[in-house]
Amino acid sequence: MTETGEFADRVAVITGGSEGLGRDFCRALCEAECEVYFCARNGEKGHLTAKALGRRAHYFQADLTAPEQINAFAAYVRESAGHVDYLVNNAANDDRIRFDELTVEECDRMWALNLRSFLLMSRACLELLRSGEGKSIVNISSSNYMFGLEPFTIYNATKSGILGFTRSLARELGKDGIRVNMISPGWIMTEKQLRKYVSEEDKQGLIRDQCVKHLIEAKHVSPVLLFLLSSAAGAMSGQNLVVDGGKYFQ
């Protein structure tokens, strides 16, 4: 069990926090009385999210495909909070791109957000994470790459890279008392996914293939994030937790 109140007044940094999973992560940590610093590219959505979540939510507009904006976000956190307890690398682009139509520009764009931003954000926050105890990084991937679904070749290449990054970083930062873990959600029924991609047939297929017979929502993933950030997971590092209703077995 997590310790009562252990998140109170601690500092969390979340990338891609204005919608979907990221927004629910921000909500869960704010409700646990954590100070949450999140970024998103869309300023309108970011400000609306911060307003909705209340005084513990702090928004910074940033495009994480630009390294200088990653550094600016980290500098904002440093000036505002002075340290970081938790880092959640979540921002991602899940565009469907057929491999025979893939361009160099699309490769660079997907790599820059879905994987490079995880490396650069972690590096930018490293000194802020090194002070104090109970520090934790959680990287958000996807179970999609485990199935090799199409048309997701470039997306899955970046998402699978998060696994190698997580395990290597866990080994490297363990001596500093920083744990690094990973969550691989299945198909989460966010507003964006329901609006753009999910059909009734898709829903039926998920229910058929999952062990648990209900669709997975962001509220099912956020408790797993809190667990990995908390002292309850103090002996866990370099691990990947799949949250998909039991569709994929590791």
Phi, psi and chi 1 to 4 in degrees:
 res  aa     phi    psi   chi1   chi2   chi3   chi4
   1 MET       -  143.0  -62.6  -67.9  -68.9      -
   2 THR   -71.2  150.4   59.0      -      -      -
   3 GLU   -73.1  139.6  -65.5 -178.9   11.0      -
   4 THR   -59.6  124.1  -58.3      -      -      -
   5 GLY    76.3   11.5      -      -      -      -
   6 GLU   -69.0  -19.2   74.7  168.1  -86.1      -
   7 PHE   -87.5  -11.0  -67.9  105.7      -      -
   8 ALA   -59.5  125.7      -      -      -      -
   9 ASP    66.1   10.3  -60.6  -39.0      -      -
  10 ARG   -83.9  170.0  -57.4 -159.7   81.4  179.8
  11 VAL  -116.9  123.5  175.3      -      -      -
  12 ALA  -117.4  140.7      -      -      -      -
  13 VAL  -116.1  127.6  172.6      -      -      -
  14 ILE  -130.4  128.7  -60.2  176.7      -      -
  15 THR   -94.0  145.4   65.5      -      -      -
  16 GLY    64.4   53.8      -      -      -      -
  17 GLY  -102.4   10.5      -      -      -      -
  18 SER   -91.9  -12.5   66.3      -      -      -
  19 GLU  -156.7  168.6   62.0 -178.7  -18.7      -
  20 GLY    60.9 -141.4      -      -      -      -
  21 LEU   -57.9  -44.2  -89.1  178.6      -      -
  22 GLY   -58.7  -41.2      -      -      -      -
  23 ARG   -64.1  -40.8 -169.4 -177.0 -166.1  -78.8
  24 ASP   -69.8  -33.3 -156.7   66.6      -      -
  25 PHE   -60.1  -45.6  -66.5  158.7      -      -
  26 CYS   -59.7  -45.2  -68.7      -      -      -
  27 ARG   -57.9  -49.1  175.1 -157.3   57.8   78.2
  28 ALA   -62.2  -41.4      -      -      -      -
  29 LEU   -73.6  -36.1  -77.4  162.0      -      -
  30 CYS   -63.1  -41.6  -76.0      -      -      -
  31 GLU   -65.8  -25.1  -70.8 -179.8   -1.2      -
  32 ALA   -86.1    8.1      -      -      -      -
  33 GLU    70.9   29.3  -59.8 -176.3  -13.5      -
  34 CYS   -88.5  148.1 -166.7      -      -      -
  35 GLU   -83.9  119.3  -66.2  -64.7  -41.7      -
  36 VAL  -112.6  120.0  176.5      -      -      -
  37 TYR  -107.6  117.1  -68.2   81.1      -      -
  38 PHE  -129.5  154.7   72.1   97.2      -      -
  39 CYS  -123.0  159.2   70.8      -      -      -
  40 ALA  -163.2  154.7      -      -      -      -
  41 ARG   -76.9  -35.6 -175.8  170.0   53.6 -172.8
  42 ASN   -83.6  108.7 -173.3  -53.6      -      -
  43 GLY   -63.3  -40.0      -      -      -      -
  44 GLU   -62.8  -47.7 -178.4  179.7    1.9      -
  45 LYS   -64.0  -39.1  -73.1 -177.1  179.2  179.8
  46 GLY   -62.9  -46.4      -      -      -      -
  47 HIS   -67.0  -38.2  -72.6  -62.2      -      -
  48 LEU   -64.7  -39.7  -73.3  172.7      -      -
  49 THR   -65.0  -45.7  -64.1      -      -      -
  50 ALA   -60.1  -42.3      -      -      -      -
  51 LYS   -63.7  -42.3 -176.9  177.8 -179.9  179.6
  52 ALA   -66.9  -34.6      -      -      -      -
  53 LEU   -85.2  -17.5  -65.3  178.8      -      -
  54 GLY    97.3 -168.0      -      -      -      -
  55 ARG   -67.6  -17.9   62.8 -178.6  179.9   84.9
  56 ARG   -85.7   -6.2  -66.6 -170.9  178.3  -83.8
  57 ALA   -98.9  127.4      -      -      -      -
  58 HIS  -125.2  116.4  -48.5  -83.3      -      -
  59 TYR   -99.9  140.6  169.3   63.0      -      -
  60 PHE  -133.8  125.7 -173.9   88.0      -      -
  61 GLN   -78.2  126.1 -173.6  171.6    9.7      -
  62 ALA  -156.9  142.1      -      -      -      -
  63 ASP  -102.0  109.0  178.7   -8.1      -      -
  64 LEU   -75.5   -2.7  -61.4 -178.6      -      -
  65 THR   -78.8   -8.7   64.0      -      -      -
  66 ALA  -106.0  110.6      -      -      -      -
  67 PRO   -55.0  -35.5  -27.9   36.2      -      -
  68 GLU   -66.9  -28.0   64.7  -85.1   10.4      -
  69 GLN   -78.0  -29.6  -66.2 -169.1   36.6      -
  70 ILE   -62.0  -46.4  -69.1  175.3      -      -
  71 ASN   -64.1  -36.0  -67.9  -27.6      -      -
  72 ALA   -66.8  -40.0      -      -      -      -
  73 PHE   -62.4  -46.5  178.7   36.6      -      -
  74 ALA   -62.4  -38.0      -      -      -      -
  75 ALA   -65.1  -38.5      -      -      -      -
  76 TYR   -61.1  -43.7  166.6   68.4      -      -
  77 VAL   -65.0  -42.7  175.5      -      -      -
  78 ARG   -60.3  -44.9 -176.3 -176.7  -59.2  109.4
  79 GLU   -70.2  -32.9  -67.1  166.0    5.7      -
  80 SER   -86.2  -39.7  -58.1      -      -      -
  81 ALA  -115.3  -30.4      -      -      -      -
  82 GLY    86.8  -18.0      -      -      -      -
  83 HIS  -159.6  171.3   72.3  -76.6      -      -
  84 VAL  -133.0  132.6  172.3      -      -      -
  85 ASP   -96.8  -38.5  -63.6  -64.4      -      -
  86 TYR  -134.7  135.6  -44.6  118.4      -      -
  87 LEU  -122.2  126.6  171.2   61.4      -      -
  88 VAL  -119.0  107.4 -178.2      -      -      -
  89 ASN   -86.4  108.3  -72.2  -54.2      -      -
  90 ASN  -127.3  -28.8  165.9   72.2      -      -
  91 ALA   -56.0  139.0      -      -      -      -
  92 ALA  -161.2  157.7      -      -      -      -
  93 ASN  -116.9  124.4 -176.7  -36.1      -      -
  94 ASP  -113.3   34.2   67.2  -16.1      -      -
  95 ASP   -56.4  140.2  -75.0   -9.6      -      -
  96 ARG   -86.2  118.0  -79.7   72.6  166.7  150.4
  97 ILE  -132.5  118.3  -56.5  171.1      -      -
  98 ARG   -65.8  139.8  -73.1  178.5   50.7   85.5
  99 PHE   -63.4  -36.2 -174.2   68.2      -      -
 100 ASP   -74.9   -5.1   57.4    5.8      -      -
 101 GLU  -111.5    3.5  -62.1  172.8   -6.2      -
 102 LEU   -68.5  135.4 -177.4   64.7      -      -
 103 THR  -112.2  163.8   65.9      -      -      -
 104 VAL   -60.5  -40.1  171.6      -      -      -
 105 GLU   -62.3  -40.9  -69.8   75.4   19.7      -
 106 GLU   -69.1  -37.2  -73.3  168.9  -31.9      -
 107 CYS   -57.6  -49.9  -88.7      -      -      -
 108 ASP   -63.7  -40.2  -69.7  -15.8      -      -
 109 ARG   -65.3  -45.4  176.5  171.9   56.8   87.3
 110 MET   -68.0  -42.8  -65.1  -71.6  -82.9      -
 111 TRP   -63.8  -41.0  141.0 -105.7      -      -
 112 ALA   -62.9  -41.5      -      -      -      -
 113 LEU   -87.0  -47.3 -178.1   60.4      -      -
 114 ASN   -77.1  -19.9  -69.7    7.8      -      -
 115 LEU  -136.1  -49.9 -175.1   54.2      -      -
 116 ARG   -61.1  -38.0 -170.8 -178.0   70.0 -176.6
 117 SER   -63.0  -30.4   75.1      -      -      -
 118 PHE   -65.3  -44.1  -74.4   45.1      -      -
 119 LEU   -65.5  -47.8  -81.1   75.9      -      -
 120 LEU   -71.3  -36.3  -63.1 -175.6      -      -
 121 MET   -67.0  -40.9 -165.9   72.0 -127.5      -
 122 SER   -64.0  -41.9  -60.7      -      -      -
 123 ARG   -66.3  -40.6 -170.6 -175.2   66.3  179.9
 124 ALA   -65.1  -28.9      -      -      -      -
 125 CYS   -96.6    0.8  -70.2      -      -      -
 126 LEU   -59.5  -49.6 -173.2   54.3      -      -
 127 GLU   -66.3  -31.3  -69.4  -50.8  -46.7      -
 128 LEU   -70.1  -25.7  -61.1  174.0      -      -
 129 LEU   -85.3  -22.7  -78.2  159.3      -      -
 130 ARG   -74.8  -19.6  -84.3  179.7  164.1  148.9
 131 SER   -89.2  137.9   61.4      -      -      -
 132 GLY    89.1 -172.0      -      -      -      -
 133 GLU  -122.4  165.8  -61.7  179.6   -8.1      -
 134 GLY    72.5   31.7      -      -      -      -
 135 LYS   -85.5  144.1  -56.6  -52.9 -178.5   77.6
 136 SER  -150.4  139.4  179.5      -      -      -
 137 ILE  -116.9  133.0  -61.8  172.4      -      -
 138 VAL  -124.9  125.2  175.0      -      -      -
 139 ASN  -102.3  132.9  -61.3  -44.4      -      -
 140 ILE   -99.5  119.1  -52.2  -58.2      -      -
 141 SER  -111.3 -134.2 -178.8      -      -      -
 142 SER  -164.8  146.6  168.8      -      -      -
 143 SER   -76.9   -7.6   64.5      -      -      -
 144 ASN   -55.4  -43.7 -161.5  -46.2      -      -
 145 TYR   -66.4  -23.0   79.0   84.7      -      -
 146 MET   -70.5  -25.6  -57.8  171.8 -174.9      -
 147 PHE   -93.4  -16.4  -67.1   99.5      -      -
 148 GLY    64.1   42.0      -      -      -      -
 149 LEU   -73.0  156.3  -59.7  177.8      -      -
 150 GLU  -115.2  154.7   60.3  173.7  -23.0      -
 151 PRO   -94.4   81.4   33.4  -29.9      -      -
 152 PHE  -125.7   25.7  -67.5   98.3      -      -
 153 THR   -59.6  -49.7  -61.1      -      -      -
 154 ILE   -71.4  -39.3 -179.3   59.3      -      -
 155 TYR   -59.2  -48.1  172.9   78.7      -      -
 156 ASN   -69.9  -29.6  -73.8  -23.8      -      -
 157 ALA   -62.7  -41.6      -      -      -      -
 158 THR   -72.7  -40.6   59.3      -      -      -
 159 LYS   -67.7  -36.9  -75.4  -62.9 -173.5  178.5
 160 SER   -70.3  -28.3   62.3      -      -      -
 161 GLY   -63.0  -26.3      -      -      -      -
 162 ILE   -62.8  -30.3  -64.0  170.6      -      -
 163 LEU   -65.0  -48.9  178.6   60.7      -      -
 164 GLY   -62.9  -40.2      -      -      -      -
 165 PHE   -61.6  -46.2  167.3   60.3      -      -
 166 THR   -60.7  -47.4  -63.6      -      -      -
 167 ARG   -68.3  -41.0  -70.4  179.4  170.6  172.6
 168 SER   -69.6  -40.3  -65.9      -      -      -
 169 LEU   -68.0  -36.5 -166.7   64.8      -      -
 170 ALA   -58.6  -42.2      -      -      -      -
 171 ARG   -66.2  -40.9 -175.2   72.9   66.4 -175.9
 172 GLU   -74.5  -34.5 -167.6  160.7   -7.9      -
 173 LEU   -98.6   -4.3  -61.4 -172.7      -      -
 174 GLY   -58.1  -35.7      -      -      -      -
 175 LYS   -66.7  -19.2   60.6 -176.9  178.0  -66.3
 176 ASP   -92.2    2.9  -64.7  -43.0      -      -
 177 GLY    77.8   19.0      -      -      -      -
 178 ILE  -104.2  121.2  -58.0  171.4      -      -
 179 ARG   -91.3  145.1  -63.0 -179.3  -61.5  106.0
 180 VAL  -132.0  119.2 -173.5      -      -      -
 181 ASN  -132.6 -179.6  -70.8  -67.9      -      -
 182 MET  -144.9  142.9  170.9  173.7  156.1      -
 183 ILE  -117.6  134.0  -61.2  174.3      -      -
 184 SER  -115.8   92.2  -67.7      -      -      -
 185 PRO   -72.6  154.3  -13.3   29.1      -      -
 186 GLY   -82.1 -151.4      -      -      -      -
 187 TRP   -80.3  107.0 -158.5  -10.9      -      -
 188 ILE   -92.9  133.5  -51.4  -58.9      -      -
 189 MET   -81.9   67.2  -60.7  -65.9  105.5      -
 190 THR   -80.5  167.1   63.6      -      -      -
 191 GLU   -58.2  -41.9 -174.8  -83.4  -27.3      -
 192 LYS   -64.3  -46.2  173.9 -173.6  172.7 -176.9
 193 GLN   -63.7  -42.1  -65.3  -60.5  -46.5      -
 194 LEU   -66.3  -35.1  -70.3  168.5      -      -
 195 ARG   -74.7  -38.9 -177.7 -177.8   74.5 -110.0
 196 LYS  -102.0  -31.8  -65.0 -176.2   64.9  175.0
 197 TYR  -129.0  -37.4  -59.7  119.6      -      -
 198 VAL   -79.9  124.1 -178.5      -      -      -
 199 SER  -103.0  169.0   67.3      -      -      -
 200 GLU   -62.2  -35.3  -72.6  -56.9  -46.2      -
 201 GLU   -64.2  -40.1 -176.0  179.9   -1.6      -
 202 ASP   -60.7  -44.2  -68.3  -34.1      -      -
 203 LYS   -60.2  -44.4  -67.6  178.5 -177.6  179.2
 204 GLN   -63.7  -38.5  -66.4  170.6   14.3      -
 205 GLY   -65.2  -40.2      -      -      -      -
 206 LEU   -63.6  -46.7  -71.4  168.3      -      -
 207 ILE   -59.6  -39.6  -63.0  -68.8      -      -
 208 ARG   -64.7  -42.4 -179.0 -167.5   64.7 -126.9
 209 ASP   -89.2  -19.5  -64.2  -20.6      -      -
 210 GLN   -81.6  153.2  -66.6  171.4 -176.7      -
 211 CYS   -70.1  -44.5  -66.3      -      -      -
 212 VAL   -91.0  135.7  -64.3      -      -      -
 213 LYS   -97.7   53.1  -57.7  -54.3 -179.4 -177.6
 214 HIS  -146.9  154.8   60.8   77.1      -      -
 215 LEU   -71.1  149.4  -62.1  171.7      -      -
 216 ILE   -94.9  130.2  -50.2  -56.6      -      -
 217 GLU  -116.7  169.8  -58.6  176.1   34.0      -
 218 ALA   -57.4  -34.5      -      -      -      -
 219 LYS   -63.9  -16.6   67.0 -178.8 -178.2 -178.5
 220 HIS   -85.4  -18.1  -61.8  114.4      -      -
 221 VAL   -95.0  -35.8 -174.7      -      -      -
 222 SER   -58.2  -39.7  -68.3      -      -      -
 223 PRO   -62.2  -32.0  -25.3   36.5      -      -
 224 VAL   -68.3  -38.9  179.8      -      -      -
 225 LEU   -60.7  -48.9  172.7   72.6      -      -
 226 LEU   -58.4  -40.1  -65.8 -178.5      -      -
 227 PHE   -59.7  -49.2  164.8   67.6      -      -
 228 LEU   -66.4  -31.7  -74.4  176.5      -      -
 229 LEU   -74.4  -24.7  -66.1  176.1      -      -
 230 SER   -84.6  171.6   77.1      -      -      -
 231 SER   -67.2  -19.7   59.1      -      -      -
 232 ALA   -62.3  -26.0      -      -      -      -
 233 ALA  -103.2   27.3      -      -      -      -
 234 GLY   -61.2  -20.7      -      -      -      -
 235 ALA  -101.9   11.3      -      -      -      -
 236 MET  -111.3  127.1  -67.4 -178.3   64.7      -
 237 SER  -156.2  145.5 -163.3      -      -      -
 238 GLY    76.4   17.1      -      -      -      -
 239 GLN  -103.9  155.2  -56.2  -55.5  -50.8      -
 240 ASN  -122.6  117.4  176.0   30.9      -      -
 241 LEU  -103.7  123.6  -62.2 -173.9      -      -
 242 VAL   -91.6  126.2  177.8      -      -      -
 243 VAL  -121.5   89.1 -175.6      -      -      -
 244 ASP  -144.2   21.3   72.1  -15.1      -      -
 245 GLY    74.8   11.6      -      -      -      -
 246 GLY    83.0   34.7      -      -      -      -
 247 LYS   -84.4  -41.4 -178.0  177.8  178.3 -179.3
 248 TYR  -109.8  133.6 -178.7   84.7      -      -
 249 PHE  -107.9  125.5  -71.7  172.0      -      -
 250 GLN   -80.7      -  -65.9 -163.6   95.5      -
